[in-house]
Amino acid sequence: MWYIEPMVVFEDLTDIDAWLDPLDYIAFWDALAPYNIFSIADRDHCDGLIAGGKVPQATILKGLKHIAYDGLRDRFDLQHRRYETHISQGIKSVH
């Protein structure tokens, strides 16, 4: 029986970066499975490139993370995190 990770709720692009960053190659495929960004054929292709010594696993993973980032950004229409400043919150210093 396959275990599929539950889907993560992303609020902004920083959340995607923080989620993707620590994933190794195997964890990446497991974590991305619920989002259907990649097909089984995509994974087979990547596995073949690595097994054949054509591309290092780290290089493949870096590229996959970029594709996943773009796919999740587009699917959920995410933007960069906005940081509130005192001025934007309407708080002003009185001197």
C-alpha positions in Angstrom: 0.0 0.0 0.0 1.3 3.5 -0.9 1.4 6.3 1.6 0.7 9.7 0.1 1.7 12.7 2.1 -1.2 15.1 2.9 -1.3 18.3 0.9 0.3 21.3 2.4 -1.4 24.7 2.4 0.8 27.4 1.0 0.1 31.0 1.8 2.9 32.5 -0.3 6.0 31.7 -2.2 8.2 31.7 0.9 6.2 28.7 2.1 6.9 26.8 -1.1 10.7 27.5 -0.7 10.7 26.4 2.9 8.8 23.2 2.1 10.9 22.2 -0.9 14.3 23.1 0.4 15.0 20.2 2.8 13.5 17.5 0.6 15.9 14.9 -0.8 15.3 13.1 -4.0 13.0 10.3 -2.7 11.2 12.6 -0.2 10.6 15.1 -3.1 8.7 12.6 -5.2 6.6 11.4 -2.2 5.8 15.0 -1.1 4.9 16.2 -4.7 2.7 13.2 -5.5 -0.6 14.7 -4.3 -0.1 17.8 -6.5 0.1 15.8 -9.8 2.8 18.2 -11.1 4.9 15.3 -12.4 3.9 12.0 -14.0 5.2 8.5 -13.3 6.9 8.8 -16.7 8.7 12.0 -15.5 10.1 10.1 -12.5 11.1 7.2 -14.6 12.9 9.5 -17.0 14.8 11.2 -14.1 15.6 7.9 -12.5 17.0 6.7 -15.8 19.2 9.7 -16.2 20.6 9.3 -12.7 21.1 5.5 -13.0 22.8 5.9 -16.4 25.2 8.4 -14.9 24.1 11.1 -17.4 23.1 13.7 -14.8 23.9 13.9 -11.1 21.0 13.4 -8.7 21.6 16.8 -7.2 21.3 18.5 -10.6 18.1 16.7 -11.4 16.7 17.5 -7.9 17.5 21.2 -8.3 15.7 21.4 -11.6 12.7 19.4 -10.3 12.4 21.8 -7.4 12.3 24.8 -9.8 9.6 23.1 -11.9 7.7 22.2 -8.8 8.0 25.8 -7.4 6.6 27.2 -10.7 3.8 24.7 -10.8 2.7 25.3 -7.3 3.0 29.1 -7.7 0.8 29.0 -10.8 -1.7 26.4 -9.4 -2.4 28.4 -6.2 -1.7 31.8 -7.7 0.8 32.6 -4.9 2.7 35.8 -4.5 5.8 36.9 -2.5 5.2 37.3 1.2 4.3 40.8 2.2 5.8 42.3 5.3 3.8 44.9 7.2 5.7 48.0 8.3 4.6 50.4 11.0 3.8 53.0 8.4 1.7 50.6 6.3 -0.2 49.7 9.4 -1.0 53.3 10.0 1.2 53.7 13.1 3.2 56.9 13.0 5.8 58.2 15.3 5.0 61.4 17.2 8.0 63.6 17.9 
